[in-house]
Amino acid sequence: MGLFDSLEALFSNYVVAPLDAVIFFDVMFWNPDISLPLAVVWLIIGAMYFTVRFQFVNFRAFGHALDCVRGRYTSPDADGEISHFQALSAALSATVGLGNIAGVAVAVGLGGPGAVFWMIFAGFLGMSSKFAECSLGQLYRVTREDGHVSGGAMHYLRDGLAELGFARLGKVLAVVFALMCIGGSLGGGNMFQSNQSYAQLSSVMPILHGAGGAAIFGVLLAGLVGVVIIGGIKRIGEVAAMLVPFMCIIYVACGFWIVLAHISSVGSALSTIVSSAFSLEAGIGGLVGVLIQGFRRAAFSNEAGTGSAAIVHAAARTEEPMREGLVALLEPFIDTIIVCSMTGIVLVVTGAHENPDAGSGIAMTSWAFATVFPWFPIILSIIAVLFAFSTMISWSYYGEQCWASLFGARTIIVYKAIFLLFVWLGAVFEASAVIEFGDMMILGMAFPNMVGVYLLSGRVKKELDVYLGKLEAGEFRRYR
């Protein structure tokens, strides 16, 4: 994704070593070099549980999810502020980012080609988590006094757990989630994006070098972000619906072209990915290490289980909450299984993962693409800025909704002003400490969120069974 994998993925190429233990605790295995953040363990276990609990909804409802995105079941009179496609695009704009470019290279560099296999596997599991949390976002959404729809973990933790008799616990978890989301939106969702998009663009535009260039870039970026976020979720959804497909198509198309250019090596590359995923050449510890790198990359990339996407999906127009949850399960598929996998395959098929001249992180990805497109570093800089911009506008909405839940809708303008100030600060200052704090908060959102989703999974299962029963009986009207 474009957020809490930021230091691990991109700063490894500029400032620090890959991030292993700064975010909460690591689960240590018998090999001291093999570790996994506790939050990732929490997310993966939850994803496995939800996949079984909802009887592999990620597979059996995949086709219907595509129909929903195309608007075949969307009533123009349904409550909400944005379409299914706009909600999907806005959520994807927060996840498809710099981590898809650099983070995958870090995972492959540390775990080898087999990490790509486990990344895809974990991506499929994450689809079930996304379905559950975004369904709850719709089930417990409210209409605020200003007429705008508001939903997300801060609502279903408070109201959903109250229904189960855990009102006090729900209130505490809702506040913790909201505070962490606000912190994450200003750090990883804002300052890091501004900082690294400036670094990438200035690397190919020397005119931007120096404090003056950084200040000008920060002002321009803050202005562009402000034009979008002042318009609220409708404007964000419209912009995301244009940007996200464009970004993904350009990046995946370049990757696909590289694969075609190395078509004779594709078979052996895929064989290497699969065989390396189960290889015992380095012993059990080596196998576990490869699996961990893949799982970490998937969890860090698609945000499944953190509760962030539920905020924007709650604003979608629909008469059926489960329908939006099914739309949301497409996010890990697009983010991890398509975009991240394309990066991984390109790295392996070009041999970048074995070439010491390729570097690491984003440099490795840039080197791999440059083997066919010598001008790709310039395109990469443009893509990086677009990825960062789209991530910022979506995370501004996440933070805004959590701010409103704590301080009231009338104070949202204060949050937006703070957010735009942080856009400028991110470009001007080295903000590694703030970014670490923001990343830690984004991962921390998973703990209160997953507690709520676990406890409320029974209601989701009941609603899903009813919905699929109606679908099979042909009770839903088709509009296209």
N, C-alpha and C positions, 0 to 999 in steps of 0.2 A: 504494500500500500504506500501512500505518500506520506505517512505520518510516523507512528512510533517505531518504524524500522529505520528512521532517518539517520541517526548517528551510526547505527550498525552498518547501514547500506552505503551511505555516501561519505560520512565523515571518516570512514576507514580509509578513504582515498585522499583525504585532505588534512585531517586533524588527529584523529585518535584511532586506536586499534578497534576491531569489530567489537560491538557492544555485547558482552556476555552477562555481566552480573550487576550492572548499575540499576536495573529495574527489578525491585523487590528481591526475591531470593532465587537461587538456582537449585535445581534438583541435581545432586551430584551422583554419578554412577561409580562403578568400581574403578574406572579410569579417571583420574583427576582432570584430564583434558576434555572430558565429555560432560557437558552440563546443559541444562535446559531451564529457562526461566519458569518459575512456578506458575505464573499466569498462563503460559503456553500449555502446560500440563492441564491446567484447569479448563482451558478452552477445548483442547483435543478430547479430553474425557467427556466433556459436555456434548461435543459434536457427535461422538460415537453413540452416546446415550440417546440423543434426539433422533439420530438416523434409525435406530432400532425402534424407539418409542413410536415414531410416526410411520413405521413400516416402509422405510426407504422412499419417503415422499420426494426426495431429490431426484429419483429416477421415474417413479410412476406418474408424477404430475408434471414432468418437464415439458411435454408437448402442450399441455393446457396452459402452462405459464407463458409460453411463447404466444399462444392465442390471446391471452389477456394483455400482453404488452402491445400487440397489434391492434388492440381496441375492440376485439370481437364481442366482448362481454361488457363494454363500458357504456353505461347510461349517461347521456349528457346532463341529466337532472340529478345525478348522484352528488351527495355532499362531499366537499373537499375543495382544494385550491389548485391542484396540478393533476396532470394525467398520469397513468401508469408509467408511460415511457419517460416522462419528465422526472418522476420520482426515481425511477431506475437510473436515469442519467445523472441526476444530482448525487445520488448515493455513490455511483461509480466514480464520479469526478473527485470524490474524497478518498477513494481507494486506489484508483489507477493513477500512479504517480511515479516519482523518482525511484521508489523501491522496486517497481517492476523492471526498471532498467538496471539499476546498480545492485539492488538487494539479491536478485537471483544470481548475479555474478559472484557475490560474496558467498552465497550458499554452495554454489558449484565449486568455487575455489577452495572452500573448507571441507566440504563433504564429498566432492567428486561428482561425476555425472549421475550417479544413483540418486542424488538429492532431488533431481527433477522428477523422478518417479514418485517418491514419497510426497513431494509437493503437490503433485496432481491428485494423489490419493487423499491427502488431507483436504484439498480443495473440494472434493466431492463430499466429504463429511461436513465441511463448513456450510454447505448449502442448506443442511437441515437446521443448523443453528440460526442462520439468517431467516429462514422461514418462520421459526418459532418466535424470535424476538420482534420481527416486523409485523407478524400477525397480532401479537400483544399490543404493539404500538397503535394499531388500528382499533382493537377491541376497547382500549381504555383512553382513546383520544377525547379531548374536550374542545369546546368552542369558547375562547376567551371573551372577556367583556369588550374587547376591541373588534370582535367579529372574526378573528383569525383562528384557524385550527391549531391545536397544540397537542403533541403526543410524544411518546418515547418512554424510556426506562423510568424517568422521574415520575411519570404518571402511573405506569402499571406496577411499579414497586410500591408506591403509596396506596393506590386504590385497590389493586389486585390482591396484595398481601393483607389488606384490611378485610377483604371479603373472606379470607381464609382464617381470620382471627389473629393475624400478626400485625396489627395496625402500628404499634410502636416500632417494631422492627422495620416495617415498610417505610415509615417516615424517615428513620435514620438512614436507611440505604438510599432512599431517594435524594436526600440532601448530599450524601457522600458522592453519589454518582454525578449530581449536578455540579458540585464544586470541582470534581476532577475533570469533567467535560469542559468547563470554562477554562481551567488551567491548560488543558490540552489544546484547546482551540487557539489560545494565544501563543503557545509555545510551538509544538510540532505542527499544528495546523495553520500557523501564521508565520512566525519569525523564521523558522527553519526554511519554509518554502521561499520566502523573500530572500533570505541570505544565500541559499544555494542557486536560485534562479539567477541572481545577480552574478554569482561566481561563474556560472556556466556561460552566461551571455558575455560577460566582460572578457572571458578567455578567448573569444573570437572577435570581439569588438574592443580594441585597445583604447578607443576614445572614452570608454567608461571606466578606465583604470583610475584609482585614486579616490580620496574622500569626496571630492566634488562629483565625480561620476556616480558614486554610490548614492549620494544624497539626491541627485536628479532622478536616478532610477527608482529610488524609494518613493519619491513624490509622485512620479508617473504611475507606478504600480498601485500605490494607495488610491490615486484618483480613479483608475480603472476598476479596482475592487469596489470602491465606494459607489460608483455609478450603478453597479450591479446589486450590491447588498442593500442599498437604500430602498430599492424596489421590492424587497421582501422575497418570499419563497417563489412567487410567480415569476419574478424576473430571474431568479437563480435557476429555476427549472427550465426556463426558456433558453438561457445561455448554455446551461449544461447540456441540454438536448441537442444543441448545435456543436459544441466543442467536443464532447466525449466521443461521439461516433467518428468525427473527423480525426481526432488524435489516435484513437485505436486503429482505425483503418490504415492511416499512414504508417504507423509503427509496424502493425502486423503485415501489411503489404510488403514493406521493405524486408522484413524477416522472411516472408514466404519467398521473395525473389532470391534471397541468399540461399535458402534451402534448395531452390530449383538450380541455382548455379553450382551447388555441390550435390546434385541429385545422386551421383554415383556413390556418395559416402553416406547417404541418409540411412540406408539399411544397417550398415555397421554402427552408425551413431545411435540409432534406436536400440540396437542389440546391446551396445555398451551401457546405455542408460538403464535398461532392464537388468542386465547381468550384474552391474555394479550395485544396484539396489539391494541385491541379495548375496553379494559376494562375502565370503568368509576368509579372503586372503589375508586381511589384517586382523582376523579373529572376531569374536563376538563383539568386542569393543568397537572395532571398525564398522561393523554392520550397524550397531546402535548409533554410532556417530553420524553415518550417512542418513539414517532415518530421522534423527533429530534435526539435522540441517534442513531437510525437506519439510518437516512439520513446522519448524520455526518460520520458514519463509512463507508458507501458506497462511499461518495464523497472523503473522505480521502484515501480510499483504492485503487480505480481504476483510479484516476487521470482524469477521463472523464471531459473535459472542460478546463483543464490547458494548453493544447497545446503541452505537452511533447511528447506524442506518435506520433504526426504528423511528428516529425523530423525523426524518424527511418522508419516510413512507407513510407516516401517520397523516400527512397532509394530502395524500392522493385521493382523487375522486373515485369512490366505489361504494356499492351497497353491501358488499360482502367483505368483511375484514380478512377472511382467509384468502381471498383472491389476491390481495396486496402482498400477503405473506408468500404466496406462490410466485408472484412477480419477483420478489426480493431474492428468492433462492437462485435466480439467474446471475446475481452479482458475483459470487465466488467462481462460478463457471466462466464468466467473461474475464474477470480480473486475474484469477490464478490459472485456470485450466487453459485459457486461450492466450492471454497476454504474457503472463509469466512463463508459461511453457514454451512459447515462441522464443523468448529470450534464451531459455535454457537449451533448446535444440540448436539455435544459432551458435551458441558458445561451444557446443560439443561438435557440431558438424564442421565448424571452421577450425577446430583444434585450439581455440583461444584458451581453453582451460588448462592446456598443457604447455602453452608457449610462455616462457618467462618474460618475453618482451611485451606481452599483452597487458601486464600490470594487474591490478585488482579493482574490484568494484566497478564504477562507471567507466573507468579507463579500459577494462577488459571488454565490456560490451561495445564501447566505441571502436576498439581495435577490431573486434569480430565483424562489425558491420562495415568498417572501412576496407575490409579485404575485397569487397565487391563494390562498395560505394565510397570512393576516396573522399568525397565531399560530405560524408555522413556526419562528422563532428559538428558541422554547421547546422544541419538539420536537427541533430541531437540537442543543440543549444536551444533552438526554437521550440522543440517538443518539451524540453525541460521547463521552459518558461510557461508554456501552456498547461502542462501538468500541474505546476505549482499554482498557477492562477486558478485553475478549476478546483484544486484542493482547498484553496483559501476561501473561495466563495461558499462552498458547501459547509466547511467547518465553521464559518462565521454564523451560519444558520443554526448549527448544532449548539454552539455556545450561546447564541441569542435566546434560543428556546429554554435552555437551562437557566440562563440569567433571569428570564421572565418568571420562571417557576419559583425562583428564590426572592426576587426583588420586585416583581410586578411588571406587567406589560408596558406601563407608562414610562419605565426607566430604560427601555430597550435602546433608545437613542444614545444613552450614556455608554452602553456596551459597544455599540457600533463605532462611536468616536474612539474609544479605547482600542478597539480592534484595528482601526485604520492607523492609529499612532504606532501600533506594534508592527504594522506592515513596513512603515518607514524605518523604525528602529532595527528591524531584522536585516535590512539592506545596509545600514550604516555601521552597525556594531557587530563584533564577534560575540555571539550569544550562546556559546556552547553550554554554559551552566543553565541558562534558561531553557534551552532545548532539551537537555537531560531531564529537567523538571517536568516539561510538557510531555515528553515521551513516557515518563514514569506515570503521569496522571492518566494518559490514554490507556496504557496497559491496565492501570488500576481500576478503570471503569468496568473491566470484565468481572471483577469479584462481586460487587453488589448486583450487577446485571444478571450474571449467571445464577446467583442464588434465587432471584425472582423468577427467572425463566424455568429453572428446575421445579420450583414449587408450583408454578402456574401451568406446567406442561400438561397436566390432566385436563384443564379446560381447553387448551389448544387442541389436544387429541380429540376431545368430544366435538368441538366445533368443526374440525377437519373432517371427521367421519360424516357429520351431517351435510357438509358442503359437497363432498365427493359423492354422497348418495344422491343429492339433488342433481348433480352434474350427470351422473349415469342415467338418471330418470328423465333427462332432457327438460328439466324445469327452468333452466336459465335461458333468458331471451338472448339471441345473437343479434348484434347490431350491424355486423359487416359480414 
